[in-house]
Amino acid sequence: MRDHIVGVLVGLLFVTAYASWDSKSIAKMPRAVTCECANEESYTTMRAWVTAYTSSADECGNDFGITASGERARDGVVACNFLPFGTRVRIPELFGEREFVVMDRMSKGKENYVDVWVKRKYTARRIGKSFVDIVVVDS
């Protein structure tokens, strides 16, 4: 798919209300590359830190698994501060073609992170922390 790139636009994604526009925040934000492919599929790719979290009280407080968007945390949900709720993303290096939906936020200061919700802490520890490509399918 990447062999058929027609155009590349390098820029920054916008910041949600959780990030401020000071120079430190802008420097931490992921750089985005927008690609238009020959098969007319358009996507944005950026690099970000990927971690995992569970709904346990020590990680999320006492909200009983309710995300910042008001939905219950479940398989396929990610937390992210630099993309709007409802954005579909893929993390090919870790999860192949599986798609996730942004439905949660992370603590302030985590501007370049995507946090994947998992059911068990054991799974979260196995995922660890990786700096990988994030593909924004749509927003």
N, C-alpha and C positions, 0 to 999 in steps of 0.2 A: 504494500500500500504506500509506503513512504518513498518507493522508487518513482512514483507517479506524481510527485509534488509539482504543482503548477506555480504556486506563489507562496512566499513566506513573509509574514508580517511579524516583526518582533516588537513587543510592547509590554506593558504592565496591565494586569487585570485590575479592575476597580477594587476598592477596599470597602468592606461592609461596615456597618456601624461599630463593629467591635475593634476596628483598627483606626488609628488616627493618621493624619497626613503629615506627620513630622518626618524629618529626614531619616531617622533610625527605622521607622516602620517601612518606609518606601525601600530602603536598602535591603530589608529582610524579605520583601515580597518576591514571589516567584516570577521569573520572566516567562512570558507566554510566546508560543510560536503557533500561528494559525496557518493551517495547510488546506489547500483545496486540491482534491485528487481527481484523476481522470474519470473515476466513476461517480463524480459529482458529490461525493461525501465530503463534508467539511468538518474539521475538528481542530481543537486547540490542544497543544501539548505543552506541559511545563514540568519542571522538576520540583519535587517537594519531599519533605520528610514524611514517611508513612509509619504510623504506630497503630496500636490496637487498644481498645478499652472495653470494659464490661459495665454493667449497670449497678455494680456494688457501691454501697454507701461511701466507702473510703475513696472511690474515684469520682463519683458524681454527686455526692451529698445525699440528702434524704429525699430525692425526687422520685424514687421508686421506678426508675427506668423511663421516665418521661423526657423526651428530647426538648431542645430549645424551641422547636417548631410546634410543640404540643402533642406530638405523636408518641406512641410507645416505641422504645428502642427495639429493634428486631434485626434479623439477618438481612444484610444488604444496605444497612444504614451507615453513613459516615458523618463525622463531625469535621467541619472545616470553617475557618473564619474568612477566607478570601473568595468564596463562591456563594451565590444566593441559594436559599432553600429550594429544593426541587431539581437542582442541577444533577444530571446523570454523569458519572465518571467511570473510567476503567483504570485499573492499575495493572497493566500487562505483565510487568516483570515479576509480580507476586501472585496475581490471581487470573492471569490469562485474559480471556474475553469477557469475564464476569463483570456485570455493571452494578454500581452502587448509586445510591441517591443521597445527596446532602440534606440531612434533616436535623442536624445538631451543630452546636458550636463548642469550641474549646475555650479554655481560659484566655483572658486577654494577654497578648504577648506571643501567642502561638500563631503568627501570621503565615508561616510557611509549612504548615503541617496538615495532614489528612489523617484522621483517626478512625479506624475501621471498628465498628461494633462487633464484638464476639460474645458468645454465651459464657465461656469459661476463662478464668485467668490463665490457666495453663496454655490455652490457645494464644492469648495475648502475648505471653512471654515468648512463645515459639515464633511469633511474627516479628517481635523485636522492634528495631528502628532501622529503617532503610531510606536512603536518599535516591528516589526513583522517578521515572516519568509518570505523570498523571495525564490521562487523555480525557478532555472534557467532551462528552458526546453531545450534550445540549445543555442550555441554561434557560 
